[in-house]
């Protein structure tokens, strides 16, 4: 007589389905945000959702599942770009000399400003959905820039009286240059500003820890 068949399912070990689903969802979200950034930059934030979905290679339903409101998508694109720009600061500091890292980051920030142009109208529309974004910008980008400024000042490569907010604002204004030359003219103005940061630099060792910045 055969023993009764077991009703228990064989132990196949930990399931990999959930992590794989999460990874796929993360890739879809990244592709969606990258596509939205590109579309917003060329067609504005009112571009059809189907255009964003097609560029990302996902269905329209996927867009609405992640971002039920268009404002949710606009805010997510902005935060993603701020995060990427802030994260570039320590990476550049590890790979380059202090002034070179600072200059490269400011050029990275200039590119961010160019991307932000497509979002500018929405971000300054007064919509409550965007009220927290200026603070998000300040809380992430000012510390990132300060770390690079302090390192360059300690190395005797930039002056001490540079406030991160003022520099971010100045680069933003110069990057927004229009008219003849457009972006190329703006880039040249930013390069001149970066070069001017060297004027009045103290010898190495007399940076932020050796002397406080002028106010």
Sine and cosine of phi, psi and omega as CSV:
sin_phi,cos_phi,sin_psi,cos_psi,sin_omega,cos_omega
0.00,0.00,0.77,-0.63,-0.04,-1.00
-0.97,0.23,0.62,-0.79,0.05,-1.00
-0.92,0.40,0.49,-0.87,-0.01,-1.00
-0.88,0.48,0.62,-0.78,-0.01,-1.00
-0.92,0.40,0.68,-0.73,0.01,-1.00
-0.94,0.33,0.66,-0.75,0.04,-1.00
-1.00,-0.05,-0.06,1.00,0.00,-1.00
-0.98,0.18,0.63,-0.78,0.05,-1.00
-0.99,0.15,0.61,-0.79,-0.01,-1.00
-0.88,0.47,0.57,-0.82,0.03,-1.00
-0.97,0.23,0.92,-0.39,-0.03,-1.00
-0.98,-0.19,0.22,0.98,0.02,-1.00
0.99,0.14,0.01,-1.00,-0.02,-1.00
-0.87,0.50,0.66,-0.75,0.01,-1.00
-0.97,0.25,0.65,-0.76,0.05,-1.00
-0.98,-0.20,0.03,1.00,-0.09,-1.00
-0.90,0.43,-0.74,0.67,-0.06,-1.00
-0.88,0.47,-0.75,0.66,0.04,-1.00
-0.86,0.51,-0.60,0.80,0.00,-1.00
-0.92,0.40,-0.64,0.77,0.04,-1.00
-0.89,0.45,-0.68,0.73,0.00,-1.00
-0.89,0.45,-0.66,0.76,0.01,-1.00
-0.90,0.44,-0.67,0.75,0.03,-1.00
-0.90,0.44,-0.67,0.75,0.01,-1.00
-0.90,0.44,-0.63,0.78,0.02,-1.00
-0.91,0.42,-0.67,0.75,0.04,-1.00
-0.90,0.44,-0.67,0.75,0.03,-1.00
-0.89,0.46,-0.66,0.76,-0.01,-1.00
-0.92,0.39,-0.68,0.73,0.03,-1.00
-0.88,0.47,-0.70,0.71,0.01,-1.00
-0.89,0.45,-0.61,0.79,-0.01,-1.00
-0.91,0.40,-0.70,0.71,0.00,-1.00
-0.93,0.38,-0.62,0.78,0.04,-1.00
-0.91,0.42,-0.66,0.75,0.03,-1.00
-0.91,0.41,-0.67,0.75,0.00,-1.00
-0.90,0.44,-0.65,0.76,0.04,-1.00
-0.86,0.51,-0.72,0.70,-0.02,-1.00
-0.91,0.42,-0.69,0.72,-0.03,-1.00
-0.93,0.37,-0.67,0.74,0.03,-1.00
-0.88,0.48,-0.58,0.81,-0.02,-1.00
-0.93,0.36,-0.48,0.88,-0.05,-1.00
-0.97,-0.23,-0.61,0.79,-0.10,-0.99
-0.92,-0.38,-0.06,1.00,-0.02,-1.00
1.00,0.06,0.23,-0.97,-0.09,-1.00
-0.96,0.28,-0.14,0.99,0.04,-1.00
-1.00,-0.09,0.18,0.98,0.02,-1.00
-0.86,0.51,0.53,-0.85,-0.01,-1.00
-0.85,0.52,0.65,-0.76,0.02,-1.00
-0.86,0.51,-0.57,0.82,-0.01,-1.00
-0.89,0.45,-0.50,0.86,0.04,-1.00
-0.92,0.38,-0.65,0.76,0.04,-1.00
-0.92,0.40,-0.71,0.71,-0.02,-1.00
-0.88,0.47,-0.68,0.73,0.00,-1.00
-0.89,0.45,-0.66,0.75,-0.01,-1.00
-0.92,0.39,-0.57,0.82,-0.01,-1.00
-0.99,0.15,-0.26,0.97,-0.04,-1.00
0.97,0.24,0.49,0.87,0.03,-1.00
-0.81,-0.59,0.17,-0.99,0.04,-1.00
-0.99,0.13,0.36,-0.93,0.03,-1.00
-0.86,0.51,-0.59,0.81,0.00,-1.00
-0.88,0.48,-0.54,0.84,0.02,-1.00
-0.91,0.42,-0.63,0.78,0.03,-1.00
-0.87,0.49,-0.76,0.65,-0.06,-1.00
-0.95,0.32,-0.43,0.90,0.04,-1.00
-0.93,0.38,-0.65,0.76,0.03,-1.00
-0.98,0.17,-0.60,0.80,-0.12,-0.99
-0.71,-0.70,1.00,0.04,-0.04,-1.00
-0.86,0.51,-0.54,0.84,0.02,-1.00
-0.91,-0.42,0.54,-0.84,0.03,-1.00
-0.86,0.51,-0.60,0.80,0.01,-1.00
-0.87,0.49,-0.53,0.85,0.05,-1.00
-0.89,0.46,-0.66,0.75,-0.02,-1.00
-0.94,0.35,-0.69,0.73,0.00,-1.00
-0.87,0.49,-0.72,0.69,0.00,-1.00
-0.90,0.43,-0.63,0.78,0.00,-1.00
-0.91,0.41,-0.64,0.77,0.04,-1.00
-0.89,0.46,-0.70,0.72,-0.01,-1.00
-0.88,0.47,-0.75,0.66,-0.01,-1.00
-0.89,0.46,-0.62,0.78,0.01,-1.00
-0.89,0.45,-0.66,0.75,0.01,-1.00
-0.93,0.36,-0.62,0.78,0.07,-1.00
-0.89,0.46,-0.71,0.70,0.00,-1.00
-0.86,0.51,-0.69,0.72,-0.03,-1.00
-0.91,0.41,-0.64,0.77,0.00,-1.00
-0.92,0.39,-0.69,0.73,0.02,-1.00
-0.91,0.42,-0.66,0.75,-0.02,-1.00
-0.92,0.40,-0.38,0.92,-0.01,-1.00
-0.94,0.35,-0.41,0.91,-0.08,-1.00
-0.88,0.47,-0.83,0.56,0.01,-1.00
-0.90,0.43,-0.54,0.84,0.03,-1.00
-0.90,0.44,-0.70,0.71,0.02,-1.00
-0.92,0.39,-0.60,0.80,0.00,-1.00
-0.90,0.45,-0.53,0.85,0.02,-1.00
-0.96,0.27,-0.47,0.88,-0.17,-0.98
-0.98,-0.20,-0.26,0.97,-0.12,-0.99
-0.69,-0.72,0.31,-0.95,0.12,-0.99
-0.90,0.44,0.42,-0.91,-0.16,-0.99
-0.79,0.61,-0.76,0.65,-0.05,-1.00
-0.93,0.37,-0.63,0.77,0.01,-1.00
-0.89,0.45,-0.65,0.76,0.04,-1.00
-0.89,0.46,-0.67,0.74,0.02,-1.00
-0.89,0.46,-0.74,0.68,-0.02,-1.00
-0.89,0.46,-0.69,0.73,0.00,-1.00
-0.90,0.44,-0.62,0.78,0.01,-1.00
-0.93,0.38,-0.65,0.76,0.02,-1.00
-0.90,0.43,-0.56,0.83,0.11,-0.99
-0.93,0.37,-0.60,0.80,0.07,-1.00
-0.89,0.45,-0.66,0.75,0.04,-1.00
-0.91,0.41,-0.61,0.80,0.06,-1.00
-0.86,0.51,-0.66,0.75,0.05,-1.00
-0.91,0.42,-0.61,0.80,0.05,-1.00
-0.88,0.48,-0.67,0.74,0.01,-1.00
-0.88,0.48,-0.63,0.77,0.03,-1.00
-0.88,0.47,-0.65,0.76,0.04,-1.00
-0.92,0.40,-0.62,0.78,-0.06,-1.00
-0.91,0.41,-0.36,0.93,-0.02,-1.00
-0.83,0.55,-0.62,0.78,0.01,-1.00
-0.92,0.39,-0.33,0.94,-0.01,-1.00
-0.98,-0.20,-0.18,0.98,-0.19,-0.98
-0.83,0.56,-0.72,0.69,-0.06,-1.00
-0.86,0.50,-0.68,0.74,0.00,-1.00
-0.93,0.37,-0.69,0.72,-0.07,-1.00
-0.91,0.43,-0.45,0.89,-0.01,-1.00
-0.96,-0.28,0.37,0.93,-0.06,-1.00
-0.99,0.13,-0.22,0.98,-0.07,-1.00
1.00,0.05,0.04,1.00,0.03,-1.00
-0.90,0.43,0.78,-0.63,-0.01,-1.00
-0.84,0.54,-0.42,0.91,-0.01,-1.00
-0.89,0.46,-0.35,0.94,-0.07,-1.00
-0.96,-0.29,0.09,1.00,-0.11,-0.99
-0.88,0.48,-0.55,0.84,-0.08,-1.00
-0.99,0.11,-0.16,0.99,-0.13,-0.99
-0.94,0.35,-0.64,0.77,0.06,-1.00
-0.85,0.53,-0.65,0.76,0.04,-1.00
-0.91,0.41,-0.62,0.78,0.04,-1.00
-0.88,0.48,-0.69,0.72,0.05,-1.00
-0.84,0.54,-0.78,0.63,-0.06,-1.00
-0.91,0.42,-0.70,0.71,-0.07,-1.00
-0.92,0.40,-0.42,0.91,-0.04,-1.00
-0.99,-0.17,-0.65,0.76,-0.12,-0.99
-1.00,0.07,-0.54,0.84,0.03,-1.00
-0.89,0.45,-0.74,0.68,0.05,-1.00
-0.89,0.46,-0.60,0.80,0.01,-1.00
-0.88,0.47,-0.72,0.69,0.01,-1.00
-0.93,0.36,-0.62,0.78,-0.01,-1.00
-0.86,0.51,-0.65,0.76,0.00,-1.00
-0.88,0.48,-0.62,0.79,0.00,-1.00
-0.96,0.27,-0.64,0.77,0.04,-1.00
-0.89,0.46,-0.71,0.71,-0.02,-1.00
-0.89,0.45,-0.67,0.75,0.01,-1.00
-0.90,0.44,-0.67,0.74,0.01,-1.00
-0.93,0.37,-0.58,0.82,0.03,-1.00
-0.93,0.37,-0.66,0.75,0.03,-1.00
-0.89,0.46,-0.52,0.86,0.01,-1.00
-0.99,0.12,0.00,1.00,0.00,-1.00
0.95,0.30,0.47,0.88,-0.10,-0.99
-0.95,-0.31,-0.25,0.97,0.09,-1.00
-0.65,-0.76,0.33,-0.95,0.03,-1.00
-0.94,0.33,0.21,-0.98,-0.10,-0.99
-1.00,-0.04,-0.38,0.92,-0.17,-0.98
-1.00,-0.02,0.64,0.77,-0.03,-1.00
-0.95,-0.30,0.88,-0.47,0.05,-1.00
-1.00,-0.05,0.74,-0.68,-0.04,-1.00
-0.80,0.60,-0.70,0.71,-0.04,-1.00
-0.88,0.48,-0.69,0.73,-0.02,-1.00
-0.89,0.45,-0.64,0.76,-0.01,-1.00
-0.93,0.36,-0.67,0.74,0.06,-1.00
-0.86,0.51,-0.69,0.72,-0.02,-1.00
-0.91,0.42,-0.69,0.73,-0.03,-1.00
-0.90,0.44,-0.71,0.71,0.01,-1.00
-0.90,0.44,-0.63,0.78,0.03,-1.00
-0.88,0.48,-0.68,0.73,0.02,-1.00
-0.90,0.43,-0.70,0.71,-0.03,-1.00
-0.93,0.38,-0.58,0.81,-0.02,-1.00
-0.94,0.35,-0.37,0.93,-0.03,-1.00
-1.00,0.05,0.19,0.98,-0.02,-1.00
-0.86,0.52,0.67,-0.74,0.04,-1.00
-0.84,-0.55,-0.15,-0.99,0.01,-1.00
1.00,0.09,-0.41,-0.91,-0.08,-1.00
-0.88,0.48,0.78,-0.62,0.00,-1.00
1.00,-0.03,-0.53,0.85,0.07,-1.00
0.76,0.65,-0.85,-0.53,-0.07,-1.00
-0.88,0.47,-0.58,0.81,0.00,-1.00
-0.90,0.43,-0.64,0.77,0.04,-1.00
-0.91,0.42,-0.68,0.73,0.03,-1.00
-0.87,0.49,-0.67,0.74,0.02,-1.00
-0.89,0.46,-0.66,0.75,0.01,-1.00
-0.90,0.44,-0.64,0.77,0.03,-1.00
-0.90,0.43,-0.64,0.77,0.05,-1.00
-0.90,0.44,-0.65,0.76,0.05,-1.00
-0.87,0.50,-0.66,0.75,0.02,-1.00
-0.91,0.42,-0.64,0.77,0.05,-1.00
-0.89,0.46,-0.71,0.70,0.01,-1.00
-0.87,0.49,-0.69,0.72,0.01,-1.00
-0.88,0.47,-0.58,0.81,-0.01,-1.00
-0.94,0.35,-0.28,0.96,0.03,-1.00
-0.91,0.42,-0.34,0.94,-0.02,-1.00
-0.96,0.28,-0.43,0.90,-0.13,-0.99
-0.89,0.45,0.80,-0.60,0.03,-1.00
0.99,0.13,0.22,0.97,0.04,-1.00
-0.91,0.42,0.61,-0.80,0.04,-1.00
-1.00,0.04,0.30,-0.95,0.04,-1.00
-0.87,0.50,0.41,-0.91,0.02,-1.00
-0.80,0.60,0.60,-0.80,0.01,-1.00
1.00,-0.10,-0.23,0.97,0.01,-1.00
-0.95,-0.31,0.50,0.86,0.01,-1.00
-0.98,0.19,-0.45,-0.89,-0.13,-0.99
-0.81,0.59,-0.54,0.84,-0.01,-1.00
-0.99,0.15,-0.37,0.93,-0.03,-1.00
-1.00,-0.08,-0.33,0.94,-0.03,-1.00
-0.31,-0.95,0.70,-0.71,-0.02,-1.00
-0.97,0.24,0.46,-0.89,0.01,-1.00
-0.94,0.35,0.52,-0.85,0.09,-1.00
-0.94,0.34,0.56,-0.83,-0.01,-1.00
-0.94,-0.33,0.00,0.00,0.00,0.00
